[in-house]
Amino acid sequence: MKFPSASALVFVASSLGFSPLFGAQTTIFQRSQTAEEREGKEKAKAESKVKNFGAPLRQRTLSGNVTLDEAVTLALRQNPDVLRSVREIERVHGQIVEVRAQALPHLGVTGSFTNTDPHLTMVGIPGAFIQRNAWTIALELRQAIYAGGQVSSAIAVAKLSQGAAYYNLRDVLDRTVSEVRKQFAQVLVTAALIDVAQESVELAAKQLADTKNRFAAGTVPRFNVLRAEVELASVKPVLIRAKNDSLIARLQLAKILGLDAAPDGKPTFECIGELRVEKQSLALPDALSLGRALRPFLKSQREQILIEKERITIAQAGFKPRLDANANYQVRMNPRTGNLGDSLNGYFLGVTGRWNIFDSFETVGQVSQARARFDSALVTYQDSVQQVELEVQRAFADLQQYRETIESQQKNVQQALEALRLAQERLAAGAGTQLEVLDARVALTRARNTELQAQGDYVRALAEFDRATGITTVYSETFKDPLSILSRRILRQAPPDSIPPVDSIKPKKK
């Protein structure tokens, strides 16, 4: 299955510039409106503005047939989790701008004007005079010279946080693609189960009609007719339940796609496609290595370790001095003349230093906390690696289980079909019983349901396996990841059918 490549991620970021997915043209018909209609429209418009305030425009409904690639594209554009992750990247970018300001010069203008009451100008000494009016305007420039590595480490933390947010977005994208694939498969399975249940109802109805004809001819007792009627009534709830399961599956898919509920409670779109059981030929050791190398979740954890390392440097800056350079150019009123229009101007340069000789072990406590957070990040990363390995192993085991189940049930369906044919022929020849036909039909329905469920489970397990190993999507890296060499080697050695192509955003053609 082909899913978002590096260009697709750029597409997601650009598409989240908050333009609608599909353009819409509306024809406005001019007609007379009552006061109540105008009031209602104005109220709805106001509520819409409040509802959409600060949120990107999104497609609220979807009609017609929908393929898997269209569903994935729509989910990447407007899934709430994706939108929140993009907002987090924007927030961290603002944090970088804020922290970087500590290393850049700060320029400011200050001014003051004072007017003193005449009763306060006399100090009790004849001839003494205090200036009543005074004004000052100053232009000040401040620049940090040395902060013990605190500023540079803070900038590094902000940039690493942006990288972690980017990897979190990638993880959300992978999860979103996986969830869409799983739920889309569930929709297809429930739709197929409706067909199986409908066929079962039709077979039961046909069996009832045939039994009634035989009863009318006097070849079977009334008991056979009652048994056929009971059997028909018993399979109808299965059909009703299958239709309800299909409705719920489509509603859940609509939620993942960020679509609004339809007024009548039923989705307005239909999923088209077929369940295809594609072979997965990756060996478990290679799958585990890919999971450790490609999972954005682990990349984010590695960024967090580097962040905590930089924070130790920030805490240790409390042991070191801080130097700031100051430059000031000032214009003020001449105090000798007392004339508001007479001024003096000049500048001064200076360096301000501060060094905490003893801070009651405050810095020691901060360094201790930073080291503890660093050790905790290492433990968290090790636990995350084990979690990824568990997810890969579980998905790998599920794929084997469901594939074996499918193979066994495919043969079972053929045998059940043959058994039903023989039972019907025996009944028609008078050598069999109605119970044999009913049992054969139930066995056929059960085998088909099991096969369909196994196919759906396999497709969902494959989606989870692709997410767990990180091969669902590929992204362009802005740095040299040492584990990328390992992942490229494994992908080159893997069989062609084991790794989904990632050079396009479209899924495999059905």
N, C-alpha and C positions, 0 to 999 in steps of 0.2 A: 504494500500500500504506500503510495507516495504522499508524503505530508510535508509540512513547511520546511523549507530550506532557509539558508541565511537570508536570501532575498525575501522570503516570506516574512521573516521577522521584521525586516525593514518595512514591508508592506503593512504589517500590523501596526508598527509605530506611526507610520504616516497616515494610515487609515483612521487612527485614533485622533486625528486632527478634527474629529467630530463633525464629519459630513455624513449625510444619510447613506445607507448602503445602496439603495436604489433610488433614482430620482423619480419623482411623481408629478404628474401634471393634473391639475384640477380645473374643471370648468365651473365658473361661478354663474349661476342664473340669477338675474335681478328680478325680484318680485317684492310685493308689498309684505311687510312683516308687522305683526302685532307687537305691542309693548312687551308682552310676556315672552315672545320668541326672542326679541332683541335682548331682554334681560337674561334669558337663559343662555344665549350664546356668549354674552359678555362674561357671565359667571363661569362658563366652561373654559373660556379663553384664559381668564385669570387663574383658574385652578391649574390649567395646563402649564402656565408660566411658572407657577410655584412648584409644580411637580418636576419640571425639567430644569429648574434653576441650578446652575453649576454642574449640570450633567450633560454628557455628549448626546447628540441626536442619535437615535437608534431606530432600527426597523422593529416595529411593534407587532406586526402580523406577517404571516407567510402563507401563501396560497399555492395550490397546485402540487405538482410532483416535485419532490426534493431528493437529490442524490446525496451520497455521503460527502463528496468533496464540497458541495454547496453548504451542507450543514457544518462542516469543519470551518469553512471560510467565515460563515456567519458567526459561529461561536468565538472564533479568534477576534472578531471585530467588536463584539458587544457582550461577551460573557462578563458578568460582574467581577469575578475574580481577576480576570485579565485587566479590566479597567482599573481596579484597585492597585494592581501591581505596577501599572504604568504610572499612576499617580504617585506611588512610592518612589519611583525613579526620579520623578520631577521634584519631589520633596528633598531627596538626598542631593540632587544637583544644586538646589538652593542652599543646602547646608554647606556644600563645597564653596560656593561663592561667599557665604558668611565667614567660614573659617579662613579662607584665603585672604580676607581683608585684614587679618591680624599681621600678615607679613608685608602689607602695602602701607604707604604713607597715609596719614590722616590729616586732612587740611580743614581748618574750621575758622570761622569768624565770630568774634565776641564783641560786644559793645555795651556800654553803660552810660547813664546820665544821672546825676544826683543834684538835688536842690535842697539846701539846708535852711531850716527855719532861722530867722534873724536872732531870735532869743538864744540860740545855741552858738552864735558866732563869737560872743564875748566870753572870755575865760576868767574874768576877774582882774586882769592885769591891764592897766591903761595902755592904750595903743596896740594891744594884741588884736590880731585879726585872723579869722578862720575863713577860708574860701567857701562861699555859699554855693556856687555852681561849679560843676566839673563833669567832663565827658571823656570817654576813652573808646577807641576802636582798635582792635588788635587782630591780626592775621597770624594764626599759629599752625605750625607744621610739626607733627610728631611721627617718629619712625622708630620701630623696635630694632635694636642693634643685635642684642644677644638675649635669648630667653632660655638657655639651657637645653635647646632642642625641642622645647614645648610647641612652638609654632609649626615647625616642619613636621613633627609627628602628628599634630592635629590635622594638618592638611593631608597627610598620608592616610589617616584614619577616615577622613571624609571621602577620599578617592576610593579607598578599599570598600567603604560602605556603599558607594555607588556601584562598584563591581558586584558586591553581594546582592544588592537590589536587582541588578541585571540578571544574575543567576536565578534569583527567586522568580523573576518574570519568566525566565526560560522553564523553570520547573512548573510554574502555573500553566504555561502553554502546553507542555507535555501532558500534564494532568487533564487539561481541557480537551486536547485531541483524544486522549485515551477514553475519557468519559463519553465523548460524542460517539466514538467507535463502539463502545460497549452498549450505550443506550440505543444507537441506531440498529445494532444487531438484535437487541431485545425487541425493538419494534418489528423487525422482519420476522423474528421467531413467533411472536404473538400473532402476526398476520397469517403465517403459515399454519399455526395451530387452529386458527379459525377455519381454514380450508379443510383440515383433517376432521375437525368436529362437524363441519357441515356435511362432509362426505359420510361420516358415521350416521348422521341423522337421515341422510338420503337413503343409505343402505337399510337402516331400520324401517323407514317408511316403505321402501320397496318390499322388504321382508313381510311387513304387515299386510300390504296389498296382496302379495302372493298367498299368504296364509288365509286371508279372507276368501280369496277365490277357491282355494282348496276346501275351506270349510263349506262354502256354498255348493261345491261339488260332492261333499260328503266324504272326502278322503281323510280329513283330519278332524279331531274333536274341537269343541269350543275352547278348551283349555289352551290350545296352541294360539288361538286368536288373542286371548287375554294375555298370554305371555308376550306376544309380539307387541301388543299395545303398551304393556308395562315397560318393555325394553325401549320403545320409542320415547316414552315419557322420561325415562331415566337418562337418555343421552342428550336431551334438549338442554338441561342445566349446564352441561359441559360446554355447549355452544355459547350459551349466554355468558358463562364465566370467561370463555376465551375472548369474546368481544369486549368485555369489560377490561380484561388484562391488556388488550391492545390499546384501548382508549387511555388507560393509565400510563402505559409505556410512552405513548405520543405526548401526553401532558408532561411527563418527566423530561422528555427530550426538549420540549418547548421551553421548559424552565432553564435547561442548560444553555439553550440558544438565546436566552434573554428575551423571549417573546411574551407578550401579554396573553392572558387567558381570553378565549373567545366568549362572546356574550352568551352563547348557548351551552358553554362548558365543553365544547368539542373542538379539537384542533382543526384548522382549515387546510392543513397540508397532509400529503401522503408520502411516505417514504418508499422509494423504488430502489430495487437492487436485489441481489441474491446472496445467500450465505455461501461463501466459498472457503473450503477448508484447505488452506495453503500450507505446504510443508515447511517446518522450521528445522533447519539442519545444524544450528549452532550447538557445539558441545557445551556442556555445563561449565567447565573451567574457562572457556573463552567468554561465555555469557557473564560469568562473575567478573572477569577482568574488564569487560566492556562496561559493566555497571559501575565498577569503581572508578573507571577513567572518564566516563561520559556523563554520568548523572549530574545535572546542574545543582541538585540538592547538596551533593558532596563538595562541589566547587564552591558553593556559598559557605559551607562550613570551613573550608580551607581559607577563604577570605576572612572569616571571623577569627581564625587563629592569628593571622597577621595583624588584624585590628587590635586584638588584645595585647600582642607584642608591642605595638606602637604605644598603647596606653600605658605600658610600664615605663616607657621613656618619658611620657608626659608627666607621670607621677614623680619620677626621679628628678625632674626639673626643679622641684622644690628644694633640692639640696644645692642648687647652683644659683649664682647671681643673675640679675636681670638688668640690662642696660637699655635705656631709651634716649634717643637724640631729640632735642627740641630746638626749633627755630621760631622766632617771634618778631613780627614787625608791627609796631604800635604807633598810633596817632592819637594824641590827647591834647586837651586844652592847656595852654600855658598857665601854670599856677602863679606866676609872678605878676602877670598883668590882670588876671581875672576876667579877661575879655573872651567871650564865647567864640569869637571869630579868630582869635590868635591861638595857634597850635604848635606843638612840638612833635617830632616824629623821629623814629630810630628803630634799631633792631637789637636783638641779642641772641646768642647761640649758647647752647648748653647741653650737657649730658647728665641724665639722672640715673642713678644706680641704686639697687636695693638687693640686700642679701640677708636672708633670715638666718641668723646665727643659731638661734634656738626657738623652735616653734612648738614646744611641748610635745614632740614626737608626732605632730600632725602629718608630716610628709612620710614618716616611717609607716604610719597606718595606711596612707593612700597607696604606697608602693606594695605593702602586704596585700591589700585588696586587689590591686592590679595583677599581681602574680597569681593569686588564687583564681581570678577570672581566666587567666591564661591557661592554667592547669585544667580548669573546668572545661574550657573550649577544646582542649586536647581530648579529654574524656568523652565529650559530646561527639566529637568527630569519630572517634573509635566506635562509639555506639551507633552512630549513623552508618558507618561502613558495614557493621554487622546487620543493621536493619535493611540496607540495600541488598546485601547477600541473601538475607532471608526472603525478601520479595522476589529476587531472581530465582531462587531455588523453589519457592512455592509456585511461581508461574510456570517454571519448567516442568515441575511434577504435574501440574494441572493440565498442561498441554499433552503430556503423554497419556494421562488418564482419559481425557476427552477424545483423543484420537483413537485409542483402543476401543472406547465405547462406541464411537461412530462406526468403526470397521465391523464390530460385532453386530451392531444393530442393522447395518445395511444388509448383511446376510440374513438376519432374523426377519426383516421386512419381506424379503423374497420368499422365505419359508412360510411366513404367515399368509402371504398372498396365495401361495400354492395350497396351503391347508384350507383356506376359505373356499377356493375353487372346488377342491375335492369334496368338502362338506356340502356345498350347494348341489353338486352333481349327485352325491349320495342321497340327499333329501329329495331331489327331483326323481331319482330312480326308485324311491321308496325304501332304500337300504339304510338311510341315515335318519337322524332325528333333528328336530328344530334346535334342541339344546346344543348340538355339535356346531351348527351354523352360528348360533349366537356366541358361543365360546370362541370360535375362530375369528369372528368379526371383532370381538373385544381384544383378542390377542393382537390382531393387525393394528387396531387403533393404538394400543399401548406401545407397540413396537415403533410405529411412526412418530408418536409423541416423544418417545425416548430418543429416537434418532435426531429429531429436530432440536430438542433441548440440548443434546450433546453437541450438535453443530453450533448452536448459539453460544454454549459455554466455551467451546473451543475458540470461536472468534473473539469472545471477550477475554479469554485467557491470553490469546495472542496479542491483543491490545495492551494488556497489563504487562506481558513479557517485554514488548517493545518499549513501554515506558520505564520498566524496571532496569532494563539494560541501557536505556538512553539512546537507542537507535531509531526512535520515531522521527526525530528531527535532527538536523545539523545546523550549526551556527558558525559564523566567522569569528575567530578568536583574535583579540587584539594583543595577546601576549603569548609567549611560548610556554605551553603546558607540557611538562615532561611526560605526562601520562598519555598525551595525544599520539606519541610515537607508537606506543603499545596498541592503542585502539586502531590506528591505521593499519598496523601489521595484521591484526586479527581480522579486520574487515576485508583486507586483500586476500587472505587465505580462506575466508569463508565461502561456501558454495553460493552461486548466484541467487538461488531461490531462498536463501536463509536471511538475507538482509534486504529490507524494502528499499527501493531506490529513493533517493532524497534530493533529486535535482528538480523537483517540481512540487507544486502544492496540490496537484490533482491526485485523487486516489486511483487505484487500478481500475481499468475499465471492466465492467461486468460483462 
